[in-house]
Amino acid sequence: MSRHVPFLYMTKFKQIAPIALKVILGMVFIASAILKIFDMDKFEIYIYSYHLFSLNFSFLVARAAIIVELVLGVGLVSNTLHKFYWLGSMVMLAGYTLLLIYALCLGRTDSCHCFGDYLQLDPKQSLLKNVVLMMLFLPIYKVKEWRTPYRWLIFFLALLASSITVFAVSPPDNFTAAYDSDENLQMEFFNGLLNDPPLDSLNLKEGRQVLCFFSTGCEYCQMAAQKLSLMQHYYGFPPDHITYVFMGSEEGMARFYEKSQSSKYRNVQYDNVVNLLKAIDGQFPTLVFMEDGEVVYQYGFRDMKEAEIKAFFTQP
């Protein structure tokens, strides 16, 4: 074997390795974006939890973040417009890093949902992940791009395809027909619940009250509770005017609070399951906003309207 052969292999490795690393980084971005799509509801709530945006705008911010990540991932894999995608990736990672530093300053320890709900990373772990990724981007800075006349066409097609995919797979709640509040309450049975134990002793017909019907094992109930808890905290509604009515066991109620990250409000375990299901037409979650015993608003998970809830919470 010629003594030049190892040198040739080493030269080829040095040429191929940065491109291979670039493709791997692009695939990481694409995988991260796809996992977020399938965990969109929780990702939206995570963004909303910082209260930098309204709930409706958080829907759009969540999807915009995923679209950017998808486009950057496709661009890295395509090896076109190298400096454009390299700089865009570093800016995105730097932006997420600043958000994670802010989360640590707030004392947060919850998952950042950077890989959806499938890989739980707290802010410290996610910060370390971002630092590692940024370091891996350094050796690919001088990669030679594939200079095709269609490189900008690839960018625009990736942008269009990513946008259509994200909004088609997971349209924002306020863009769908389900955003119109359903009249799930069966008023005859609902009034019967209010007049019977254990709800009859809670003074629910006095002033503004929020009554939430949850099943302890319902994931959408947990997310609705988290949304409501965030709004109550933001707008200063009295916590003793919120009541959770649970279908489930004591152990299930404890797990519900843990998974939902909701504040702990007054709660009751309702044993007459048949009457409970009749009152809400079997729809979990159902959130009822009342004033002096009269129903003002009723929501499921998908149709919670922040503007209406804010007005209800902040009215004198």
C-alpha positions in Angstrom: 0.0 0.0 0.0 1.3 3.4 -0.9 2.3 5.6 1.9 0.1 8.3 0.4 -3.1 6.3 0.8 -3.6 7.2 4.6 -2.9 10.8 3.7 -5.6 10.7 1.0 -8.1 9.1 3.4 -7.3 11.8 6.0 -7.8 14.5 3.4 -11.2 13.1 2.3 -12.2 12.8 5.9 -11.4 16.4 6.5 -13.5 17.4 3.5 -16.5 15.1 4.3 -16.6 15.4 8.1 -17.8 19.1 8.2 -20.5 18.5 5.6 -21.6 15.4 7.5 -21.7 17.3 10.7 -23.7 20.1 9.0 -26.3 17.5 7.7 -26.6 16.0 11.2 -27.2 19.5 12.7 -29.8 20.1 10.1 -31.5 16.8 10.9 -31.5 17.7 14.6 -33.3 21.0 13.8 -35.9 19.2 11.6 -36.5 16.5 14.3 -36.9 19.2 17.0 -39.4 21.1 14.9 -41.4 18.0 14.1 -41.6 16.9 17.7 -42.8 20.4 18.6 -45.6 20.2 16.1 -46.9 17.0 17.7 -46.7 18.8 21.1 -48.1 22.1 19.9 -50.6 22.7 22.6 -48.0 22.5 25.4 -45.5 24.5 23.4 -48.1 27.3 22.9 -48.8 27.4 26.7 -45.0 27.4 27.4 -44.6 30.5 25.2 -47.7 32.1 26.7 -46.4 31.4 30.3 -43.8 34.2 29.9 -46.6 36.6 29.3 -44.7 38.4 26.6 -47.5 37.8 24.1 -51.3 37.4 24.3 -52.7 33.8 24.1 -53.8 34.3 20.5 -50.4 35.8 19.4 -48.6 33.0 21.3 -50.3 30.5 18.9 -48.6 32.3 16.0 -45.3 32.7 17.7 -45.1 29.0 18.4 -45.7 28.2 14.8 -43.3 30.8 13.5 -40.6 29.4 15.8 -41.2 25.9 14.3 -41.3 27.1 10.7 -37.9 28.9 11.2 -36.4 25.8 12.7 -37.7 23.6 9.8 -36.4 26.0 7.2 -33.0 26.2 8.8 -32.8 22.5 9.1 -33.7 21.9 5.4 -31.2 24.6 4.4 -28.4 23.0 6.4 -29.1 19.6 4.8 -29.3 21.1 1.3 -25.8 22.8 1.8 -26.9 25.9 -0.1 -26.7 29.5 1.0 -24.2 28.3 3.7 -23.4 31.6 5.4 -27.1 32.6 5.5 -28.2 29.4 7.2 -25.2 29.2 9.4 -25.8 32.8 10.7 -29.5 32.1 11.0 -28.9 29.0 13.1 -26.5 30.8 15.4 -28.9 33.7 15.9 -31.8 31.3 16.7 -29.7 29.3 19.2 -28.5 32.6 20.8 -32.1 33.8 21.1 -33.3 30.5 22.7 -30.2 30.7 25.0 -31.2 34.2 26.2 -34.8 33.0 26.8 -33.4 30.1 28.9 -31.2 32.4 30.9 -34.3 34.5 31.6 -36.1 31.4 32.7 -33.3 30.5 35.1 -33.5 34.1 36.5 -37.2 33.5 37.1 -36.4 30.3 38.9 -38.2 28.1 36.4 -37.4 24.4 36.3 -40.1 23.2 33.9 -39.4 21.6 30.5 -38.7 24.1 27.7 -40.3 21.7 25.1 -37.4 22.1 22.7 -38.0 18.5 21.7 -41.7 18.5 22.4 -42.9 16.4 25.2 -40.8 13.4 24.1 -37.5 14.6 25.7 -37.9 16.6 28.9 -35.1 19.1 29.4 -35.2 21.7 32.1 -33.6 25.2 31.4 -30.2 24.1 32.7 -30.1 21.0 30.5 -31.4 22.9 27.5 -28.9 25.7 28.0 -26.1 23.1 28.0 -27.6 21.6 24.8 -27.6 24.9 23.1 -24.0 25.6 24.0 -22.9 22.3 22.6 -24.9 22.9 19.4 -23.3 26.3 19.0 -19.8 24.8 19.5 -20.6 22.2 16.8 -21.5 25.0 14.4 -18.0 26.5 14.7 -16.1 23.9 12.7 -18.6 24.0 9.8 -18.2 27.8 9.3 -16.0 27.4 6.3 -17.9 24.6 4.5 -18.1 25.1 0.8 -21.7 25.4 -0.2 -23.4 23.8 -3.2 -23.5 26.7 -5.6 -26.7 26.0 -7.5 -28.7 28.7 -9.3 -31.8 27.3 -7.5 -30.5 28.0 -4.0 -33.0 30.8 -3.3 -35.7 28.8 -4.9 -34.9 26.0 -2.4 -35.2 28.6 0.4 -38.6 29.9 -0.7 -39.9 26.4 -1.3 -38.8 25.2 2.1 -40.4 28.3 3.7 -43.7 27.7 1.8 -43.8 24.0 2.5 -42.9 24.4 6.2 -45.6 27.0 6.7 -48.3 25.0 4.9 -47.3 21.8 6.8 -47.3 23.5 10.3 -50.6 25.3 9.8 -52.2 22.2 8.1 -51.1 19.7 10.8 -51.8 22.1 13.7 -54.0 25.1 12.9 -54.2 27.7 15.7 -57.3 27.3 17.8 -58.6 30.8 16.9 -58.4 29.9 13.2 -60.8 27.0 13.5 -64.6 26.6 13.9 -64.0 24.9 17.3 -63.0 28.4 18.6 -66.7 29.3 18.9 -67.8 28.4 22.4 -70.0 25.3 22.5 -73.1 25.3 24.7 -72.2 22.1 26.5 -74.0 23.0 29.8 -77.4 21.3 30.3 -78.8 24.0 32.5 -81.4 21.9 34.3 -78.8 19.4 35.5 -76.2 22.1 36.0 -78.5 24.1 38.4 -79.2 20.8 40.1 -75.5 20.4 40.8 -75.3 23.9 42.3 -78.2 23.2 44.6 -76.9 19.8 45.8 -74.0 18.8 48.1 -71.1 19.4 48.0 -71.5 22.5 45.7 -74.5 24.0 47.6 -72.3 25.1 50.5 -69.6 26.9 48.4 -71.5 30.1 47.8 -71.1 29.8 44.1 -74.1 32.1 43.4 -72.4 35.0 45.0 -70.4 37.4 42.9 -68.1 36.3 40.1 -67.1 32.6 40.3 -65.3 30.2 38.0 -66.3 26.6 38.2 -64.2 24.1 36.3 -65.2 20.5 35.6 -62.2 18.3 35.1 -61.4 14.6 34.8 -58.1 13.9 36.6 -56.7 11.8 33.8 -57.7 14.2 31.0 -54.6 15.8 29.4 -56.7 18.7 27.9 -58.2 19.3 31.3 -54.6 19.7 32.7 -53.7 22.1 30.0 -56.9 24.1 30.4 -56.1 24.4 34.2 -52.7 25.6 33.4 -54.0 28.3 31.0 -56.6 29.4 33.6 -54.0 29.5 36.4 -51.7 31.7 34.3 -54.6 34.1 33.5 -55.7 34.2 37.1 -52.1 35.0 38.2 -51.6 37.7 35.4 -54.9 39.5 36.0 -55.2 39.1 39.8 -58.6 37.4 40.0 -59.3 36.2 43.6 -58.1 32.6 43.8 -60.8 31.7 46.3 -63.4 32.4 43.6 -62.1 29.5 41.5 -63.4 26.0 42.1 -62.2 22.7 40.5 -64.8 19.9 40.4 -63.0 16.6 39.8 -64.1 13.3 38.5 -61.5 10.9 39.8 -59.6 9.7 42.9 -57.7 11.7 45.5 -54.5 10.3 44.0 -55.6 11.4 40.6 -56.2 14.9 41.9 -52.7 15.1 43.3 -51.3 14.0 39.9 -53.5 16.5 38.1 -52.0 19.4 40.0 -48.5 18.1 39.4 -48.9 17.6 35.7 -51.0 20.7 35.0 -48.6 23.0 37.0 -51.8 24.8 38.1 -52.2 26.8 41.3 -54.1 24.9 43.9 -57.6 26.2 44.1 -60.6 25.1 46.1 -61.5 21.7 44.8 -64.2 19.0 45.3 -64.4 15.4 44.3 -67.8 14.8 42.8 -69.0 11.3 43.4 -72.3 11.3 41.4 -70.6 10.8 38.1 -73.9 10.3 36.2 -75.3 13.7 37.2 -71.9 15.4 36.6 -71.7 14.0 33.0 -75.3 15.0 32.3 -74.7 18.6 33.5 -71.7 19.1 31.1 -73.0 16.8 28.4 -70.0 14.5 28.9 -67.5 17.2 27.7 -64.2 17.5 29.6 -62.9 20.1 30.3 -65.8 22.5 30.8 -65.1 25.9 32.4 -68.0 28.0 33.6 -67.8 31.7 34.4 -70.7 32.9 36.5 -71.8 36.2 38.1 -74.4 36.0 40.9 -75.4 32.5 39.8 -75.9 33.4 36.1 -73.6 31.8 33.5 -71.6 34.5 31.6 -69.2 32.3 29.6 -68.6 28.6 29.2 -65.5 27.2 27.5 -63.8 24.0 26.5 -60.0 23.7 26.1 -59.9 25.0 22.5 -62.2 28.0 22.8 -60.8 29.8 25.9 -60.8 33.5 24.9 -58.3 35.5 26.8 -59.9 38.9 26.0 -63.3 37.8 27.5 -61.6 36.1 30.5 -59.4 39.1 31.2 -62.5 41.4 31.1 -64.3 39.0 33.5 -61.3 38.8 35.8 -60.5 42.6 35.9 -64.0 44.1 36.0 -64.6 46.2 39.2 
